[in-house]
Amino acid sequence: MKNCYFELNQLSYAYADGTKALTDITLHIPKGKKIAILGHNGAGKSTLFQHLNGILKPTAGTILFEGNKLQYNRKALKALRQQVGIVFQDADHQLFSGTVKQDIAFGPLNLGWSTAKVEEKIAWAVAQTEVGNLLEKPIHFLSVGQKKRVAMAGVLAMEPSVLLLDEPTAGLDNYYSSKVLQTLAKLADGKRTILLATHDLSLAYEWADQIIVMEGGSIIYNGDPITLFYDEDLLTQAHLERPWVLEMVLALQKKKLVQESIRMPRSKKDIEKLIDQIDC
């Protein structure tokens, strides 16, 4: 399919001890979309990401990237990982160079690009993640939030078409969480696809074009953000709650303060505009 980056067909994966991590995953990942993946710990989100990046190889089923079946030789994986970048939940798992600039430069340098192109891509990634003041700092001097942004910069510098973010705001205070969200807003250019695994329901509801819900290694929902949070049975099955924005709108509708036919607000700013319009 020309409008898809990935096509997964009956993808399954079991660990060496026989534990099933993914079961019969069939999924199309379109181009230019912001996709949130929800599910409690152990639902399969991180395992799915590691298949998309070629870190894990399926026990059964197939994965196609831009119409071609994934190959697992060194050359093929190098090409895949330029196009499909992953930022792990724990940034310490991917930061290993002496300074921030050395770490960001590592990926582009290994792609064989010219010095000028490497410097150009580093500068762009640094600007996107706002880590310019950290370039000469040793990695081990960074805070958790700074490390997450540096890890993201290192992936972005390779110009991936697909960006996989595993819990990018986990463990961050409000300041650094907002910095990560600002970066995501800059990256949503309508061409790059961003997949974000998160426990932050309000973030997923506000940000995503599409939400995928995983439970027990399977996909139990794949669709728009609003419909998901009206399905009480599915929310119970996946141990999810409604985002506060939606809960507030439903409360206003119950009080007959806003019409049920309104376009559903999805952010704090949307709620503020809606309240301003209420005729008391």
PyMOL commands that set and color helices and strands:
alter all, ss='L'
color gray80, all
select helices_A, chain A and resi 45-52+74-83+91-93+100-109+115-129+132-134+139-141+144-156+174-187+201-207+225-228+232-238+244-254+268-276
alter helices_A, ss='H'
color red, helices_A
select strands_A, chain A and resi 4-14+20-30+34-38+60-65+68-69+84-87+162-166+193-197+210-215+218-223
alter strands_A, ss='S'
color yellow, strands_A
deselect
rebuild
show_as cartoon
